[in-house]
Amino acid sequence: MFLDNTPEGTGPDSFALPTYRQETMRHILLGDYGALIDGINHLVSLGYCDRVAWSEPIPTGRSGEYISVMTRRRGVTRP
């Protein structure tokens, strides 16, 4: 039904699909609880991230110190 009119040994040009990878970046805030919340709220107000992207502040064991982490991923297409 379908005939291949190309001479034997020659075929269509090769076509490579681009690979998809994700680059990861983590933001870590470390400090007083109030400063952490203010910093997160500031980044949210700038439109850099959503509040839910941040982990709940966790005490580090040092007096009054907390840590919170936010992970951002971005897709990278490479040929």
C-alpha positions in Angstrom: 0.0 0.0 0.0 2.8 2.4 0.9 5.9 2.3 -1.2 9.3 3.5 -0.1 10.8 5.4 -3.0 14.1 6.2 -1.3 17.1 4.3 -2.5 18.3 1.6 -0.1 20.7 2.9 2.6 19.3 6.4 2.6 16.7 7.5 4.9 15.1 10.6 6.3 17.4 13.0 8.1 17.8 12.1 11.8 15.5 13.9 14.2 16.5 14.1 17.8 13.9 15.1 20.4 15.2 17.6 23.0 15.8 16.2 26.4 14.0 17.7 29.4 15.7 18.3 32.6 14.8 20.1 35.8 17.3 22.4 37.5 16.7 22.7 41.3 17.5 25.6 43.5 16.9 25.7 47.3 16.4 28.8 49.3 17.2 28.5 53.0 16.1 31.1 55.5 17.8 30.9 58.9 17.1 33.3 61.8 14.5 34.6 64.3 11.0 33.4 63.8 9.6 36.8 63.1 12.4 37.6 60.6 11.8 34.3 58.8 8.1 35.1 58.4 8.8 38.6 57.3 11.3 37.4 54.7 8.9 34.8 53.3 6.1 37.3 53.1 8.4 39.8 51.3 9.3 37.2 48.7 5.6 36.3 48.3 4.7 40.0 47.9 7.3 40.3 45.1 5.7 37.4 43.3 8.8 35.2 43.6 7.1 32.3 45.2 3.9 31.1 46.9 3.7 30.9 50.7 2.9 27.2 50.6 6.2 26.6 48.8 8.1 27.1 52.1 8.4 24.5 54.8 7.0 25.4 58.2 9.7 27.1 60.3 11.5 24.5 62.4 13.5 25.3 65.5 17.3 24.6 65.0 18.0 24.0 68.7 19.7 27.3 69.1 18.0 29.9 71.2 15.2 31.5 69.1 16.6 30.3 65.8 14.4 28.7 63.1 15.0 27.4 59.6 12.7 27.2 56.6 13.4 25.8 53.1 11.8 26.5 49.7 12.6 24.5 46.6 12.2 25.9 43.1 12.4 23.8 40.0 12.7 25.1 36.4 12.5 23.1 33.3 15.5 23.2 30.9 15.2 22.0 27.3 18.5 21.0 25.7 18.8 19.8 22.1 
